[in-house]
Amino acid sequence: MGTSNTPDWKALRSDYPGLEGKTYVDTSSCGLIARSTGEAARSEQEALMHAGSSRFIPWNGPRRVGLVSAVAEHIGGSSTGTALMQNFTSGMSRLAPMLKHRPKVLLVEGDYPTLHAPFKWNGFEVVWVKPAADGTIPLELLAAAMERERPQLVAISHVQWTTGHMIGLHALTELCHAHGAWSVLDVTQSWCSVPLDLRHTPIDILGASGYKWPLAGFGNGFFHLTEAVRAELTERNGFEPIAALTEGHLDPVSLVRLTDALKRSAAIGTEAVQTRVRQLCDLAIEQLDKAGVRTLSGMDPAVRASILIIEGDEKRLAKMREAGVQAQLRGAGIRIGIHFYNNEEDVERLVASIDNK
């Protein structure tokens, strides 16, 4: 969801102290927290220190309900189908046992470990799909495996963490529904950087952590279940799944960070973020190519969110870090995660930092 405004990128950038004196292209590992988000969190912590239960208890009522509504609105989902979670991992671990009446799941090799693990822990029959040689996951690969194996669940990350490859959500959802399978999507590597609207793309089960592209820090995330999923899980398990997912308390300070981050995301507009990031990624690819540095993954904007994989090893990464450029080794090379707070100067410093000798 988002608006069509034209943000003041320079002003937005100034609110991120983590950008001072360095080039940060590692949001794909951990998003930077805005100064205003940090101030809101400190204010909440101070209030909890002084007020205790009178400050905490509303987080189990109206304040929590308000944040659930904000998350649901942001993704185009329903409040009744949305559960706030500590992170994707805790939500998936709690949800997986409720899905055991659908015992066969399709997983992608190399996908994020905490998406795989809950299915392994709970004894699901796993169908593995290996990405193509170039790291992409063509729909034809998934379709062939589903036709052959007939899984009841397809669990996959929207964006692959080691390649940056982005799955087409609408096509995937249609494929799953055509085979009677539920789509289970981890959007941690795309939430708030790629537009998402469940009113047009009815993903069955959707979850994310908020510490990457939403820039909300650790300890917050969500799951969303469609009405049909909730009805089937209630019938099969004898209890309402959203109620089960939301048992227990969450840290109010982490929820304040998520609240502030989502307000900013909604004000900017995810479409505007996507356009800005696409421009910066295209510029980076162009400048890296001129410098003789190959981009291994992320050349095609149609299947790219905010991640590029460039050729490089530990030695090259060390040189980059010495020059004040923060990134990570992932997959076949060095992963570059570009967000709206980056700018053209960051791209220049990134390219200049690479020792191509």
C-alpha positions, 0 to 999 in steps of 0.5 A, spaced: 500 500 500 502 507 499 501 514 496 503 517 489 507 523 493 514 525 491 518 524 497 524 529 499 529 523 499 534 528 502 530 530 508 528 523 509 535 521 509 537 526 514 533 522 520 538 516 519 544 517 524 547 510 521 548 513 515 553 518 517 560 517 515 559 511 511 555 508 506 550 503 508 548 498 503 546 492 508 539 493 509 538 486 507 541 484 513 538 489 518 535 496 517 537 502 520 533 505 525 531 513 524 532 518 529 525 519 530 523 512 531 529 511 536 526 517 540 519 514 540 522 508 543 526 511 548 519 515 550 515 509 551 521 505 555 521 512 560 513 511 560 514 504 562 519 505 567 515 510 571 508 508 570 508 500 569 502 496 569 498 502 567 502 503 561 503 496 559 496 494 560 493 498 554 498 494 549 493 488 551 487 492 548 486 499 544 493 500 543 495 493 540 488 493 536 490 500 533 497 497 531 494 491 528 489 495 524 495 499 521 499 493 519 492 490 516 491 496 512 499 497 510 498 490 507 491 490 504 489 485 509 483 484 514 484 486 522 481 479 524 486 475 520 492 479 522 496 477 528 502 481 531 508 477 532 515 477 535 518 475 529 517 471 523 520 465 526 516 465 532 510 465 528 511 460 523 514 455 529 507 456 532 503 456 526 506 450 523 503 445 528 496 447 526 498 445 518 499 438 519 493 436 516 496 438 510 502 434 511 506 435 504 510 442 503 514 444 497 520 448 499 526 451 495 533 449 496 537 455 499 531 459 502 531 462 509 533 457 514 527 459 519 522 458 513 524 451 512 525 449 520 518 449 522 516 444 517 522 439 519 521 440 526 514 438 525 515 432 521 512 434 514 513 431 508 518 435 504 518 436 496 524 440 494 525 445 488 532 447 486 533 454 483 535 454 476 543 455 475 542 462 475 539 463 481 532 464 479 526 460 480 522 460 474 514 459 475 515 453 470 520 449 476 514 450 481 509 448 476 512 442 474 514 440 481 506 441 484 504 437 478 508 431 479 508 431 487 501 435 489 503 438 495 498 441 500 502 447 502 508 451 498 512 455 503 517 460 500 520 467 501 518 473 496 525 475 495 531 470 496 536 472 501 542 469 497 540 471 490 535 477 491 530 473 486 523 476 487 517 471 486 511 474 482 506 473 488 500 474 483 502 468 479 504 464 485 498 465 488 494 463 482 498 457 481 497 454 488 490 455 488 489 451 481 493 445 485 489 446 491 495 448 495 496 454 500 501 459 499 505 460 505 510 467 504 515 470 508 516 477 506 521 479 510 526 481 505 520 485 501 515 488 506 515 496 505 520 496 499 515 492 494 508 494 494 503 489 497 496 488 497 492 482 499 486 485 496 489 483 489 493 478 491 490 473 496 496 470 499 493 464 504 498 465 509 503 471 509 508 473 515 514 478 516 519 480 521 520 488 521 527 489 522 529 489 515 526 494 510 520 496 515 526 499 519 522 497 525 528 494 529 528 487 532 522 484 536 516 485 531 513 482 525 506 479 523 502 474 520 496 474 516 491 468 514 485 469 510 478 467 512 478 461 508 485 459 512 482 461 519 476 457 518 479 450 516 484 451 521 479 452 526 475 446 524 481 442 524 484 444 530 478 446 535 481 453 536 481 459 532 488 460 529 489 468 530 487 467 538 493 462 538 498 466 535 497 472 539 497 468 546 502 472 550 505 479 551 509 483 546 514 488 548 511 495 547 517 498 546 518 494 539 511 495 538 512 503 538 518 502 533 513 498 528 508 503 529 513 509 528 516 505 522 509 504 518 507 511 519 513 513 515 512 507 510 505 509 509 507 517 508 512 515 503 508 510 499 511 503 497 510 505 490 515 511 491 520 507 495 520 501 489 521 507 484 527 510 488 530 503 489 529 501 482 533 507 480 539 507 485 540 499 483 540 501 475 545 506 477 549 501 481 549 496 475 551 501 470 557 504 474 559 497 477 559 495 469 563 501 467 568 499 473 569 492 471 565 489 476 560 483 474 553 483 477 551 476 478 544 477 480 539 483 480 540 485 473 532 484 471 528 489 475 522 485 474 525 479 478 529 484 483 526 487 489 532 491 493 538 486 492 544 486 488 549 480 488 556 482 485 562 478 484 567 478 490 570 475 496 572 476 503 578 480 500 574 485 496 569 485 502 574 487 507 577 493 502 570 495 501 569 495 509 576 499 510 573 504 505 566 505 509 562 501 505 558 496 509 555 490 506 555 482 507 558 476 503 551 472 501 550 466 496 555 467 490 558 474 492 557 480 496 550 482 497 548 489 496 541 492 499 539 498 497 533 502 500 530 509 500 535 512 504 541 511 500 543 516 494 547 517 488 553 518 492 552 512 496 553 508 489 559 512 487 562 510 494 560 503 493 563 503 486 570 507 488 571 502 494 571 496 490 579 494 489 578 491 482 585 489 481 
